[in-house]
Amino acid sequence: MLAKLQEFFAIMPVMDRQEFFRFLLTGNEGSIALNRLTICVNDDNELKVMWEQNDRRIVDIKAIAIQDSIFTDDGFEKSVQFILERMPSRMIKVQVEPHLHVEFGPFFESCDECDE
């Protein structure tokens, strides 16, 4: 999963003291707010997400085990859905384009046959 995240975000992660690989994404939405989104993963497929806006923490998800990740980059939206290991019907979605967004919600699998 680390290689997929590296390719998806096109940045090199930095290893922190707790042996998590840290991806730091920054963005300005409007002219005032500075957003900083940190996504951390380790070799045990644990995920941490921290989202700060103007040095104030908005989202803080501490080491939660993930089962799988689904990447979306369709030209309009660029996001990753992390499927939770203990609750495979739930996911944490981290969107980086067109704007930063973190969402926790249900995960619905879809298949090609269902779209027809």
C-alpha positions as CSV (number, residue, x, y, z in Angstrom):
1,M,0.0,0.0,0.0
2,L,2.9,2.4,0.7
3,A,4.1,2.2,-2.9
4,K,0.5,2.9,-4.2
5,L,0.2,6.0,-1.9
6,Q,3.6,7.2,-3.0
7,E,2.6,7.0,-6.6
8,F,-0.8,8.5,-6.0
9,F,0.3,11.5,-4.1
10,A,3.6,11.8,-6.1
11,I,5.6,12.6,-2.9
12,M,8.1,10.7,-0.8
13,P,7.0,9.9,2.7
14,V,9.1,10.6,5.8
15,M,9.3,8.0,8.5
16,D,8.5,9.3,12.0
17,R,9.6,8.0,15.4
18,Q,6.7,5.6,15.7
19,E,7.7,3.9,12.3
20,F,4.8,5.4,10.4
21,F,5.4,6.7,6.9
22,R,4.1,10.3,6.9
23,F,2.6,12.0,3.8
24,L,2.2,15.8,4.3
25,L,-0.2,17.5,1.9
26,T,-0.8,21.3,2.0
27,G,-3.3,23.5,0.2
28,N,-4.8,26.9,0.3
29,E,-8.5,27.1,-0.1
30,G,-9.4,30.7,-0.6
31,S,-6.8,33.2,0.3
32,I,-6.9,33.0,4.1
33,A,-7.1,29.3,5.2
34,L,-3.9,27.2,5.2
35,N,-4.8,23.5,5.2
36,R,-2.4,20.8,6.2
37,L,-3.4,17.1,5.8
38,T,-1.1,14.4,7.1
39,I,-1.7,10.8,6.2
40,C,0.4,8.2,8.0
41,V,0.6,4.4,7.3
42,N,2.9,1.7,8.7
43,D,3.8,-1.9,7.7
44,D,0.9,-3.3,9.8
45,N,-1.6,-1.4,7.6
46,E,-2.5,1.0,10.3
47,L,-3.7,4.5,9.3
48,K,-3.5,7.9,11.0
49,V,-5.1,11.0,9.5
50,M,-4.6,14.6,10.9
51,W,-6.2,17.6,9.2
52,E,-5.3,21.1,10.5
53,Q,-6.6,24.4,9.3
54,N,-4.8,27.6,10.4
55,D,-2.9,25.5,13.1
56,R,-6.2,24.2,14.5
57,R,-6.8,20.4,14.4
58,I,-10.1,19.6,12.6
59,V,-9.7,15.8,12.2
60,D,-7.5,13.5,14.2
61,I,-7.8,9.7,13.5
62,K,-5.4,7.6,15.6
63,A,-3.9,4.3,14.3
64,I,-6.9,2.4,12.9
65,A,-6.3,-0.9,11.1
66,I,-7.3,-0.9,7.4
67,Q,-8.1,-3.8,5.2
68,D,-7.9,-2.3,1.7
69,S,-7.6,1.0,-0.1
70,I,-9.4,2.2,-3.3
71,F,-7.9,5.0,-5.3
72,T,-9.9,7.4,-7.4
73,D,-8.4,9.9,-9.9
74,D,-10.9,10.6,-12.6
75,G,-9.9,14.2,-13.5
76,F,-12.5,15.7,-11.3
77,E,-11.9,14.0,-7.9
78,K,-8.7,12.6,-6.5
79,S,-9.3,10.6,-3.3
80,V,-8.5,7.4,-1.4
81,Q,-11.0,5.3,0.4
82,F,-9.5,3.3,3.3
83,I,-11.7,0.2,4.1
84,L,-11.6,-0.5,7.8
85,E,-10.5,-4.0,8.9
86,R,-12.8,-4.5,11.9
87,M,-15.8,-2.9,10.1
88,P,-15.4,-3.7,6.3
89,S,-18.8,-1.9,5.7
90,R,-17.2,1.4,6.8
91,M,-14.5,3.5,5.2
92,I,-12.5,6.7,5.7
93,K,-12.3,8.7,2.6
94,V,-9.6,11.3,2.1
95,Q,-10.1,13.6,-0.8
96,V,-7.3,15.9,-2.0
97,E,-8.8,17.4,-5.2
98,P,-10.8,19.5,-6.0
99,H,-10.5,20.4,-2.2
100,L,-9.3,18.7,1.0
101,H,-12.0,16.7,2.6
102,V,-12.1,13.8,5.1
103,E,-15.2,11.7,5.5
104,F,-16.2,8.6,7.6
105,G,-19.1,6.6,6.2
106,P,-20.5,3.4,4.8
107,F,-18.6,1.5,2.1
108,F,-20.6,0.1,-0.7
109,E,-18.9,-2.3,-3.2
110,S,-20.0,-2.0,-6.8
111,C,-19.4,-4.2,-9.7
112,D,-19.5,-3.8,-13.4
113,E,-22.5,-5.9,-13.8
114,C,-24.5,-3.8,-11.4
115,D,-24.1,-0.7,-13.6
116,E,-25.7,-2.3,-16.6
